[in-house]
């Protein structure tokens, strides 16, 4: 999957694994792209049923993230299939 900042592709997801009960995702980011310790990673979907990608909201403070460092702040992806299913079955408030 692609990794994007402000709609521009800046890298790719290289590997996804599980560490205890948490996802561990390895990213390959283009040289010259600066990320900071307050960067937020979010799973997004293109369109209603499109491909998923990782959107990074670049922070403005803190230290610069170096190769091998971790992005700690994340947002879960919106599961559109689940929402549509709930709507169809009348379970949406």
N, CA, C and O atoms as a printed pandas DataFrame, in Angstrom:
     atom_number atom_name residue_name chain_id  residue_number  x_coord  y_coord  z_coord
0              1         N          UNK        A               1    0.849   -1.185    0.000
1              2        CA          UNK        A               1    0.000    0.000    0.000
2              3         C          UNK        A               1    0.884    1.235    0.000
3              4         O          UNK        A               1    2.045    1.192    0.410
4              5         N          UNK        A               2    0.316    2.327   -0.464
5              6        CA          UNK        A               2    1.085    3.565   -0.504
6              7         C          UNK        A               2    1.038    4.279    0.843
7              8         O          UNK        A               2    0.143    4.054    1.657
8              9         N          UNK        A               3    2.020    5.139    1.052
9             10        CA          UNK        A               3    2.079    6.021    2.211
10            11         C          UNK        A               3    2.022    7.435    1.656
11            12         O          UNK        A               3    2.805    7.795    0.778
12            13         N          UNK        A               4    1.089    8.239    2.172
13            14        CA          UNK        A               4    0.873    9.573    1.614
14            15         C          UNK        A               4    0.893   10.650    2.680
15            16         O          UNK        A               4    0.503   10.430    3.827
16            17         N          UNK        A               5    1.361   11.821    2.269
17            18        CA          UNK        A               5    1.276   13.035    3.073
18            19         C          UNK        A               5    0.563   14.066    2.207
19            20         O          UNK        A               5    1.022   14.372    1.107
20            21         N          UNK        A               6   -0.545   14.601    2.688
21            22        CA          UNK        A               6   -1.329   15.610    1.963
22            23         C          UNK        A               6   -1.694   15.143    0.554
23            24         O          UNK        A               6   -1.707   15.943   -0.382
24            25         N          UNK        A               7   -1.991   13.848    0.402
25            26        CA          UNK        A               7   -2.402   13.304   -0.884
26            27         C          UNK        A               7   -1.275   12.984   -1.835
27            28         O          UNK        A               7   -1.526   12.561   -2.963
28            29         N          UNK        A               8   -0.031   13.174   -1.409
29            30        CA          UNK        A               8    1.130   12.905   -2.249
30            31         C          UNK        A               8    1.824   11.644   -1.746
31            32         O          UNK        A               8    2.120   11.525   -0.557
32            33         N          UNK        A               9    2.081   10.709   -2.646
33            34        CA          UNK        A               9    2.755    9.474   -2.244
34            35         C          UNK        A               9    4.204    9.762   -1.897
35            36         O          UNK        A               9    4.948   10.330   -2.697
36            37         N          UNK        A              10    4.600    9.356   -0.673
37            38        CA          UNK        A              10    5.971    9.579   -0.202
38            39         C          UNK        A              10    6.656    8.277    0.187
39            40         O          UNK        A              10    7.796    8.289    0.651
40            41         N          UNK        A              11    5.968    7.156    0.001
41            42        CA          UNK        A              11    6.567    5.885    0.368
42            43         C          UNK        A              11    5.618    4.727    0.175
43            44         O          UNK        A              11    4.537    4.871   -0.395
44            45         N          UNK        A              12    6.045    3.574    0.662
45            46        CA          UNK        A              12    5.262    2.346    0.550
46            47         C          UNK        A              12    5.326    1.579    1.863
47            48         O          UNK        A              12    6.292    1.687    2.617
48            49         N          UNK        A              13    4.279    0.803    2.120
49            50        CA          UNK        A              13    4.289   -0.133    3.250
50            51         C          UNK        A              13    5.113   -1.329    2.806
51            52         O          UNK        A              13    4.826   -1.939    1.776
52            53         N          UNK        A              14    6.136   -1.667    3.581
53            54        CA          UNK        A              14    7.026   -2.780    3.228
54            55         C          UNK        A              14    6.634   -4.085    3.894
55            56         O          UNK        A              14    6.782   -5.154    3.302
56            57         N          UNK        A              15    6.132   -4.009    5.131
57            58        CA          UNK        A              15    5.822   -5.231    5.861
58            59         C          UNK        A              15    4.802   -4.922    6.949
59            60         O          UNK        A              15    4.817   -3.838    7.532
60            61         N          UNK        A              16    3.916   -5.878    7.221
61            62        CA          UNK        A              16    2.949   -5.752    8.305
62            63         C          UNK        A              16    3.055   -7.011    9.148
63            64         O          UNK        A              16    2.989   -8.125    8.628
64            65         N          UNK        A              17    3.218   -6.831   10.449
65            66        CA          UNK        A              17    3.331   -7.967   11.349
66            67         C          UNK        A              17    2.569   -7.697   12.631
67            68         O          UNK        A              17    1.925   -6.660   12.786
68            69         N          UNK        A              18    2.653   -8.640   13.537
69            70        CA          UNK        A              18    1.973   -8.520   14.823
70            71         C          UNK        A              18    3.010   -8.653   15.928
71            72         O          UNK        A              18    3.797   -9.600   15.941
72            73         N          UNK        A              19    3.007   -7.709   16.846
73            74        CA          UNK        A              19    3.898   -7.722   17.992
74            75         C          UNK        A              19    3.027   -7.660   19.232
75            76         O          UNK        A              19    2.457   -6.615   19.545
76            77         N          UNK        A              20    2.922   -8.782   19.942
77            78        CA          UNK        A              20    1.964   -8.923   21.051
78            79         C          UNK        A              20    0.566   -8.698   20.492
79            80         O          UNK        A              20    0.110   -9.471   19.650
80            81         N          UNK        A              21   -0.120   -7.660   20.942
81            82        CA          UNK        A              21   -1.479   -7.396   20.453
82            83         C          UNK        A              21   -1.537   -6.151   19.578
83            84         O          UNK        A              21   -2.609   -5.579   19.382
84            85         N          UNK        A              22   -0.390   -5.727   19.049
85            86        CA          UNK        A              22   -0.328   -4.507   18.254
86            87         C          UNK        A              22    0.237   -4.795   16.861
87            88         O          UNK        A              22    1.092   -5.664   16.687
88            89         N          UNK        A              23   -0.257   -4.052   15.884
89            90        CA          UNK        A              23    0.285   -4.159   14.529
90            91         C          UNK        A              23    1.631   -3.454   14.479
91            92         O          UNK        A              23    1.814   -2.397   15.083
92            93         N          UNK        A              24    2.556   -4.039   13.765
93            94        CA          UNK        A              24    3.865   -3.452   13.547
94            95         C          UNK        A              24    4.042   -3.332   12.039
95            96         O          UNK        A              24    4.074   -4.337   11.328
96            97         N          UNK        A              25    4.155   -2.102   11.559
97            98        CA          UNK        A              25    4.198   -1.837   10.124
98            99         C          UNK        A              25    5.539   -1.195    9.778
99           100         O          UNK        A              25    5.930   -0.196   10.382
100          101         N          UNK        A              26    6.237   -1.768    8.811
101          102        CA          UNK        A              26    7.502   -1.209    8.339
102          103         C          UNK        A              26    7.229   -0.376    7.092
103          104         O          UNK        A              26    6.586   -0.838    6.150
104          105         N          UNK        A              27    7.726    0.858    7.099
105          106        CA          UNK        A              27    7.508    1.774    5.978
106          107         C          UNK        A              27    8.825    2.088    5.296
107          108         O          UNK        A              27    9.870    2.139    5.945
108          109         N          UNK        A              28    8.777    2.301    3.985
109          110        CA          UNK        A              28    9.913    2.817    3.225
110          111         C          UNK        A              28    9.505    4.212    2.765
111          112         O          UNK        A              28    8.632    4.360    1.910
112          113         N          UNK        A              29   10.142    5.232    3.336
113          114        CA          UNK        A              29    9.809    6.623    3.045
114          115         C          UNK        A              29   10.927    7.232    2.200
115          116         O          UNK        A              29   12.105    6.956    2.428
116          117         N          UNK        A              30   10.550    8.063    1.222
117          118        CA          UNK        A              30   11.519    8.704    0.337
118          119         C          UNK        A              30   12.510    9.556    1.127
119          120         O          UNK        A              30   12.164   10.154    2.146
120          121         N          UNK        A              31   13.733    9.598    0.640
121          122        CA          UNK        A              31   14.743   10.480    1.230
122          123         C          UNK        A              31   14.258   11.923    1.151
123          124         O          UNK        A              31   13.613   12.321    0.181
124          125         N          UNK        A              32   14.568   12.680    2.159
125          126        CA          UNK        A              32   14.214   14.093    2.173
126          127         C          UNK        A              32   12.893   14.395    2.844
127          128         O          UNK        A              32   12.600   15.559    3.120
128          129         N          UNK        A              33   12.076   13.370    3.118
129          130        CA          UNK        A              33   10.800   13.576    3.797
130          131         C          UNK        A              33   11.066   13.573    5.294
131          132         O          UNK        A              33   11.577   12.595    5.840
132          133         N          UNK        A              34   10.713   14.679    5.961
133          134        CA          UNK        A              34   10.958   14.782    7.405
134          135         C          UNK        A              34    9.678   14.494    8.166
135          136         O          UNK        A              34    8.631   15.087    7.905
136          137         N          UNK        A              35    9.783   13.576    9.108
137          138        CA          UNK        A              35    8.677   13.254   10.009
138          139         C          UNK        A              35    9.127   13.564   11.423
139          140         O          UNK        A              35   10.305   13.433   11.753
140          141         N          UNK        A              36    8.190   13.973   12.250
141          142        CA          UNK        A              36    8.518   14.348   13.617
142          143         C          UNK        A              36    7.839   13.405   14.598
143          144         O          UNK        A              36    6.944   12.645   14.228
144          145         N          UNK        A              37    8.270   13.460   15.842
145          146        CA          UNK        A              37    7.785   12.522   16.853
146          147         C          UNK        A              37    6.284   12.632   17.104
147          148         O          UNK        A              37    5.696   11.709   17.668
148          149         N          UNK        A              38    5.646   13.734   16.704
149          150        CA          UNK        A              38    4.194   13.861   16.879
150          151         C          UNK        A              38    3.413   13.557   15.592
151          152         O          UNK        A              38    2.248   13.933   15.468
152          153         N          UNK        A              39    4.059   12.878   14.637
153          154        CA          UNK        A              39    3.383   12.442   13.407
154          155         C          UNK        A              39    2.296   11.423   13.757
155          156         O          UNK        A              39    2.481   10.590   14.645
156          157         N          UNK        A              40    1.161   11.496   13.053
157          158        CA          UNK        A              40    0.055   10.567   13.268
158          159         C          UNK        A              40   -0.136    9.732   11.998
159          160         O          UNK        A              40   -0.198   10.279   10.898
160          161         N          UNK        A              41   -0.227    8.415   12.152
161          162        CA          UNK        A              41   -0.471    7.493   11.038
162          163         C          UNK        A              41   -1.930    7.050   11.069
163          164         O          UNK        A              41   -2.428    6.620   12.109
164          165         N          UNK        A              42   -2.619    7.153    9.922
165          166        CA          UNK        A              42   -4.033    6.780    9.826
166          167         C          UNK        A              42   -4.250    5.886    8.620
167          168         O          UNK        A              42   -3.673    6.106    7.555
168          169         N          UNK        A              43   -5.085    4.877    8.799
169          170        CA          UNK        A              43   -5.470    4.023    7.667
170          171         C          UNK        A              43   -6.656    4.692    6.987
171          172         O          UNK        A              43   -7.658    5.000    7.633
172          173         N          UNK        A              44   -6.540    4.915    5.684
173          174        CA          UNK        A              44   -7.592    5.574    4.906
174          175         C          UNK        A              44   -8.000    4.684    3.738
175          176         O          UNK        A              44   -7.295    3.741    3.378
176          177         N          UNK        A              45   -9.152    5.002    3.158
177          178        CA          UNK        A              45   -9.666    4.254    2.006
178          179         C          UNK        A              45   -9.967    5.218    0.876
179          180         O          UNK        A              45  -10.533    6.289    1.097
180          181         N          UNK        A              46   -9.591    4.840   -0.330
181          182        CA          UNK        A              46   -9.909    5.664   -1.507
182          183         C          UNK        A              46  -11.347    5.396   -1.921
183          184         O          UNK        A              46  -11.698    4.267   -2.263
184          185         N          UNK        A              47  -12.164    6.411   -1.892
185          186        CA          UNK        A              47  -13.557    6.258   -2.286
186          187         C          UNK        A              47  -14.318    5.370   -1.327
187          188         O          UNK        A              47  -13.873    5.125   -0.205
188          189         N          UNK        A              48  -15.461    4.891   -1.769
189          190        CA          UNK        A              48  -16.330    4.102   -0.895
190          191         C          UNK        A              48  -15.791    2.693   -0.681
191          192         O          UNK        A              48  -15.798    2.195    0.444
192          193         N          UNK        A              49  -15.332    2.054   -1.728
193          194        CA          UNK        A              49  -14.829    0.682   -1.588
194          195         C          UNK        A              49  -13.437    0.536   -2.197
195          196         O          UNK        A              49  -13.084   -0.521   -2.720
196          197         N          UNK        A              50  -12.657    1.606   -2.121
197          198        CA          UNK        A              50  -11.340    1.614   -2.746
198          199         C          UNK        A              50  -10.260    0.958   -1.920
199          200         O          UNK        A              50  -10.507    0.400   -0.851
200          201         N          UNK        A              51   -9.053    1.044   -2.448
201          202        CA          UNK        A              51   -7.880    0.483   -1.782
202          203         C          UNK        A              51   -7.561    1.264   -0.516
203          204         O          UNK        A              51   -7.889    2.444   -0.394
204          205         N          UNK        A              52   -6.921    0.591    0.409
205          206        CA          UNK        A              52   -6.494    1.247    1.640
206          207         C          UNK        A              52   -5.083    1.793    1.449
207          208         O          UNK        A              52   -4.285    1.240    0.691
208          209         N          UNK        A              53   -4.790    2.886    2.149
209          210        CA          UNK        A              53   -3.457    3.450    2.154
210          211         C          UNK        A              53   -3.182    4.045    3.524
211          212         O          UNK        A              53   -4.102    4.206    4.327
212          213         N          UNK        A              54   -1.930    4.373    3.799
213          214        CA          UNK        A              54   -1.545    4.935    5.076
214          215         C          UNK        A              54   -1.300    6.426    4.890
215          216         O          UNK        A              54   -0.430    6.826    4.117
216          217         N          UNK        A              55   -2.066    7.243    5.598
217          218        CA          UNK        A              55   -1.903    8.691    5.541
218          219         C          UNK        A              55   -1.124    9.143    6.767
219          220         O          UNK        A              55   -1.436    8.754    7.893
220          221         N          UNK        A              56   -0.114    9.962    6.540
221          222        CA          UNK        A              56    0.664   10.512    7.639
222          223         C          UNK        A              56    0.325   11.985    7.795
223          224         O          UNK        A              56    0.377   12.752    6.833
224          225         N          UNK        A              57   -0.023   12.371    9.017
225          226        CA          UNK        A              57   -0.209   13.775    9.355
226          227         C          UNK        A              57    1.079   14.206   10.030
227          228         O          UNK        A              57    1.355   13.841   11.173
228          229         N          UNK        A              58    1.860   14.989    9.303
229          230        CA          UNK        A              58    3.183   15.364    9.782
230          231         C          UNK        A              58    3.046   16.345   10.933
231          232         O          UNK        A              58    2.342   17.350   10.834
232          233         N          UNK        A              59    3.717   16.041   12.003
233          234        CA          UNK        A              59    3.717   16.934   13.147
234          235         C          UNK        A              59    4.609   18.139   12.886
235          236         O          UNK        A              59    5.258   18.232   11.844
236          237         N          UNK        A              60    4.633   19.034   13.818
237          238        CA          UNK        A              60    5.451   20.233   13.670
238          239         C          UNK        A              60    6.446   20.366   14.798
239          240         O          UNK        A              60    7.271   21.279   14.804
240          241         N          UNK        A              61    6.373   19.465   15.745
241          242        CA          UNK        A              61    7.250   19.610   16.894
242          243         C          UNK        A              61    7.927   18.318   17.246
243          244         O          UNK        A              61    7.710   17.279   16.623
244          245         N          UNK        A              62    8.742   18.408   18.248
245          246        CA          UNK        A              62    9.427   17.218   18.689
246          247         C          UNK        A              62   10.657   16.948   17.847
247          248         O          UNK        A              62   11.080   17.770   17.034
248          249         N          UNK        A              63   11.207   15.787   18.065
249          250        CA          UNK        A              63   12.419   15.397   17.358
250          251         C          UNK        A              63   12.086   14.786   16.007
251          252         O          UNK        A              63   10.985   14.276   15.801
252          253         N          UNK        A              64   13.041   14.842   15.091
253          254        CA          UNK        A              64   12.881   14.216   13.785
254          255         C          UNK        A              64   12.954   12.701   13.953
255          256         O          UNK        A              64   13.816   12.193   14.670
256          257         N          UNK        A              65   12.048   11.981   13.289
257          258        CA          UNK        A              65   12.065   10.521   13.312
258          259         C          UNK        A              65   13.191   10.040   12.406
259          260         O          UNK        A              65   13.321   10.484   11.265
260          261         N          UNK        A              66   13.989    9.139   12.926
261          262        CA          UNK        A              66   15.106    8.584   12.171
262          263         C          UNK        A              66   14.763    7.169   11.702
263          264         O          UNK        A              66   13.851    6.549   12.249
264          265         N          UNK        A              67   15.474    6.648   10.699
265          266        CA          UNK        A              67   15.217    5.274   10.251
266          267         C          UNK        A              67   15.235    4.303   11.427
267          268         O          UNK        A              67   16.161    4.311   12.239
268          269         N          UNK        A              68   14.201    3.466   11.510
269          270        CA          UNK        A              68   14.079    2.490   12.578
270          271         C          UNK        A              68   13.259    2.974   13.759
271          272         O          UNK        A              68   12.870    2.171   14.608
272          273         N          UNK        A              69   12.985    4.294   13.832
273          274        CA          UNK        A              69   12.147    4.835   14.909
274          275         C          UNK        A              69   10.697    4.449   14.683
275          276         O          UNK        A              69   10.329    3.969   13.611
276          277         N          UNK        A              70    9.871    4.664   15.710
277          278        CA          UNK        A              70    8.460    4.288   15.634
278          279         C          UNK        A              70    7.557    5.515   15.659
279          280         O          UNK        A              70    7.845    6.505   16.332
280          281         N          UNK        A              71    6.451    5.429   14.909
281          282        CA          UNK        A              71    5.374    6.405   14.999
282          283         C          UNK        A              71    4.407    5.841   16.030
283          284         O          UNK        A              71    3.834    4.771   15.825
284          285         N          UNK        A              72    4.226    6.538   17.113
285          286        CA          UNK        A              72    3.415    6.027   18.221
286          287         C          UNK        A              72    1.948    6.415   18.126
287          288         O          UNK        A              72    1.084    5.689   18.618
288          289         N          UNK        A              73    1.653    7.557   17.496
289          290        CA          UNK        A              73    0.276    8.035   17.421
290          291         C          UNK        A              73   -0.392    7.500   16.165
291          292         O          UNK        A              73    0.088    7.718   15.053
292          293         N          UNK        A              74   -1.507    6.796   16.352
293          294        CA          UNK        A              74   -2.219    6.213   15.217
294          295         C          UNK        A              74   -3.713    6.465   15.341
295          296         O          UNK        A              74   -4.225    6.751   16.423
296          297         N          UNK        A              75   -4.398    6.352   14.217
297          298        CA          UNK        A              75   -5.858    6.402   14.174
298          299         C          UNK        A              75   -6.338    5.168   13.438
299          300         O          UNK        A              75   -5.810    4.827   12.379
300          301         N          UNK        A              76   -7.320    4.507   13.983
301          302        CA          UNK        A              76   -7.861    3.316   13.335
302          303         C          UNK        A              76   -8.599    3.710   12.064
303          304         O          UNK        A              76   -9.141    4.809   11.949
304          305         N          UNK        A              77   -8.604    2.786   11.122
305          306        CA          UNK        A              77   -9.323    3.015    9.883
306          307         C          UNK        A              77  -10.821    2.870   10.072
307          308         O          UNK        A              77  -11.274    2.116   10.934
308          309         N          UNK        A              78  -11.577    3.579    9.282
309          310        CA          UNK        A              78  -13.025    3.482    9.288
310          311         C          UNK        A              78  -13.421    2.269    8.454
311          312         O          UNK        A              78  -13.047    2.179    7.285
312          313         N          UNK        A              79  -14.161    1.349    9.028
313          314        CA          UNK        A              79  -14.575    0.133    8.324
314          315         C          UNK        A              79  -15.907    0.402    7.633
315          316         O          UNK        A              79  -16.971    0.230    8.227
316          317         N          UNK        A              80  -15.836    0.828    6.361
317          318        CA          UNK        A              80  -17.048    1.186    5.626
318          319         C          UNK        A              80  -17.977   -0.002    5.409
319          320         O          UNK        A              80  -19.199    0.148    5.435
320          321         N          UNK        A              81  -17.402   -1.173    5.198
321          322        CA          UNK        A              81  -18.235   -2.362    5.005
322          323         C          UNK        A              81  -19.086   -2.625    6.240
323          324         O          UNK        A              81  -20.263   -2.966    6.128
324          325         N          UNK        A              82  -18.491   -2.466    7.414
325          326        CA          UNK        A              82  -19.231   -2.677    8.660
326          327         C          UNK        A              82  -20.331   -1.623    8.818
327          328         O          UNK        A              82  -21.445   -1.949    9.228
328          329         N          UNK        A              83  -20.028   -0.373    8.497
329          330        CA          UNK        A              83  -21.035    0.687    8.604
330          331         C          UNK        A              83  -22.202    0.458    7.655
331          332         O          UNK        A              83  -23.356    0.648    8.039
332          333         N          UNK        A              84  -21.916    0.052    6.418
333          334        CA          UNK        A              84  -22.978   -0.224    5.454
334          335         C          UNK        A              84  -23.828   -1.395    5.932
335          336         O          UNK        A              84  -25.053   -1.362    5.821
336          337         N          UNK        A              85  -23.181   -2.427    6.463
337          338        CA          UNK        A              85  -23.894   -3.577    6.973
338          339         C          UNK        A              85  -24.834   -3.175    8.126
339          340         O          UNK        A              85  -25.981   -3.618    8.179
340          341         N          UNK        A              86  -24.343   -2.342    9.036
341          342        CA          UNK        A              86  -25.171   -1.871   10.130
342          343         C          UNK        A              86  -26.354   -1.054    9.626
343          344         O          UNK        A              86  -27.463   -1.181   10.144
344          345         N          UNK        A              87  -26.123   -0.223    8.627
345          346        CA          UNK        A              87  -27.186    0.589    8.054
346          347         C          UNK        A              87  -28.253   -0.284    7.401
347          348         O          UNK        A              87  -29.449   -0.086    7.613
348          349         N          UNK        A              88  -27.803   -1.255    6.603
349          350        CA          UNK        A              88  -28.735   -2.139    5.909
350          351         C          UNK        A              88  -29.577   -2.919    6.900
351          352         O          UNK        A              88  -30.760   -3.150    6.651
352          353         N          UNK        A              89  -29.003   -3.325    8.002
353          354        CA          UNK        A              89  -29.703   -4.124    8.985
354          355         C          UNK        A              89  -30.357   -3.287   10.083
355          356         O          UNK        A              89  -30.836   -3.826   11.081
356          357         N          UNK        A              90  -30.374   -1.965    9.893
357          358        CA          UNK        A              90  -31.070   -1.075   10.823
358          359         C          UNK        A              90  -30.438   -0.933   12.184
359          360         O          UNK        A              90  -31.137   -0.689   13.168
360          361         N          UNK        A              91  -29.126   -1.081   12.263
361          362        CA          UNK        A              91  -28.445   -0.991   13.558
362          363         C          UNK        A              91  -27.714    0.324   13.753
363          364         O          UNK        A              91  -26.960    0.466   14.716
364          365         N          UNK        A              92  -27.916    1.295   12.862
365          366        CA          UNK        A              92  -27.275    2.601   12.989
366          367         C          UNK        A              92  -28.216    3.525   13.722
367          368         O          UNK        A              92  -29.400    3.605   13.395
368          369         N          UNK        A              93  -27.691    4.228   14.723
369          370        CA          UNK        A              93  -28.507    5.161   15.509
370          371         C          UNK        A              93  -28.645    6.489   14.804
371          372         O          UNK        A              93  -29.299    7.396   15.318
